[in-house]
């Protein structure tokens, strides 16, 4: 499940970079949201991967 969500997060980041220079302000805000969501989830995975389970 984490792998699939990680792939989706990367796709969000790539799509966000593709849309960031769109013509409208709304498109740019959606792109920032997509990139932010992807980056936050990847950071969450990075932080939690270092913790050892008991």
Secondary structure by P-SEA (a helix, b strand, c coil): caaaaaaaaaaaaaaaaaacccccaaaaaaaaaaaaaaaaaaaaaaaaaacccc
